[in-house]
Amino acid sequence: MFRSAVSIDTDKLDCLPAVVGDILTHPDRFSAKIDKMLSNYFFNPGHAGEVAGKYILETLINRKKGNQS
């Protein structure tokens, strides 16, 4: 049914339950696509706060070192 892409025009939202049902019934069709989207659009899933904190600390430390020289 919706194998290559899941995109629904706003004037066809009445088919949304069927699309969601298809995704839930056949997750194998969509898992690779979901993984690809996650890796392309989300960085450090589950660890973003930790990575951001390290980046901020490293930046502050480097700035402080630069100001003392």
C-alpha positions in Angstrom: 0.0 0.0 0.0 2.4 2.8 1.2 5.8 1.1 0.7 8.0 3.8 -0.7 7.0 6.8 1.4 4.5 7.8 4.0 3.3 11.2 3.0 -0.4 12.2 3.2 -1.8 15.3 1.6 -3.9 17.3 4.0 -7.0 16.9 1.8 -6.6 13.1 2.2 -6.3 12.7 5.9 -9.3 10.3 5.9 -6.8 7.6 4.9 -4.6 8.3 7.9 -6.0 5.4 10.0 -5.2 3.0 7.2 -1.7 4.3 6.9 -1.0 4.0 10.6 -2.6 0.6 10.6 -0.3 -0.5 7.8 2.8 0.8 9.6 1.8 -1.0 12.8 0.9 -4.2 11.0 4.1 -4.3 8.9 6.8 -2.6 10.9 9.5 -4.4 8.9 8.6 -2.3 5.9 9.3 0.9 7.7 12.1 0.1 10.2 14.9 0.7 7.8 13.3 4.0 6.7 12.8 5.1 10.3 16.4 4.2 11.2 17.7 6.2 8.2 15.6 9.2 9.2 16.8 9.0 12.8 20.5 8.9 11.7 20.0 11.8 9.3 18.0 14.1 11.4 18.7 13.3 15.1 22.1 13.4 16.6 23.2 11.3 19.6 19.7 9.8 20.3 19.5 9.0 24.0 22.8 10.8 24.7 22.2 14.3 23.3 22.3 16.0 26.7 25.5 14.3 27.7 27.2 15.2 24.4 25.9 18.8 24.5 27.2 19.2 28.1 30.6 17.9 27.2 30.7 20.3 24.2 29.8 23.2 26.4 32.4 22.3 29.0 35.1 21.8 26.5 34.3 25.2 24.8 34.4 27.0 28.2 37.7 25.3 29.2 39.2 26.2 25.8 38.1 29.8 26.1 39.4 30.1 29.6 42.8 28.7 28.5 42.8 31.2 25.6 42.1 34.1 27.9 44.9 33.2 30.3 47.6 33.1 27.6 
